[in-house]
C-alpha cells in the first residue's frame, strides 16, 4: 500500500510538471488581443467647429516616448463677433444675406507649439484612448473689409447693383441688396498680430494603430494686441456693441491622419 501511494504521488507530480506550461498559458491568456506599437512620427488634418465660427487644423507631432509627444500646428479659422446677425432685404426675395453693421471679417492664422500626453491608453482593439492637449503660439489676425451689393437708381424706377465697401454713414439697410463675393476685399486686408492658447482633450477611437482618427474638444483663446474693429459702434450705442481684443471659443475638431516609425 505504501509503495502504491508513493507511486501515485510521483505520477501526480509528473503530470503536474508536464501540464504546467499549458496551465500557465491558460492563466495568462485573456481576451485582450491588441499589442500597442510605439510610433515615432505623426501628422493629422482636422475640420473644426467652434463657438465663433469654423476652421481647419494641421499638426505634425513627434513621439518623446509611448505616452508623450510634441510638435507644431497650424490653424486657419474665422472669428465672428457675438452681435453678428444674418438678415435679408425684406423687399427683394432674391436678396443675399448679410450682417448689418459689420465693417470687417476677422480671420486668424495660428502657428503654435503643442504638447500631447496620453492619460488613458488603449487596452484592446475597439477601445478609446484619451489625450490631454495643450499649447499655444502666434495668432495672426487678418481683417477683410466687408463689401456689399448696393441698389443704385438709374432713372425711371430702375436700379442696378453696385459693389461698394460698407459705410454705415452712407448705406441704409433699405439700400442693401446683400453681401458681395467672398473674394472681394482680400487685397485690402489689415494685419492684427496676437497670441493664442489651447487646452483640450482628444479621444482616439481608430482600431488601426498606425492611423489617427480622433474627436477633440476644448477651449482656445486668441488675444490681439490691437482691438479688432469687426462691428460698427453707433454714437448712442443702444445695443451695447463693443469690439474686442480677446476672443474665447469652445471648439470641436475631427482629426484624421497617420502614424509611422
SULVENSUL-V542309 format. One record per helix or strand of 3 or more residues. SS is the DSSP state (helix for helix, strand for strand). FROM is the first residue (numbers start at 0). TO is the last residue. If there is no record, write none. Layout:
SS,FROM,TO / SS,FROM,TO
//
This chain:
helix,1,27 / strand,40,49 / strand,52,62 / strand,67,78 / strand,103,119 / strand,128,144 / strand,146,154 / strand,157,164 / helix,172,174 / strand,175,178 / helix,185,187 / strand,189,203 / strand,210,227 / strand,243,259
//
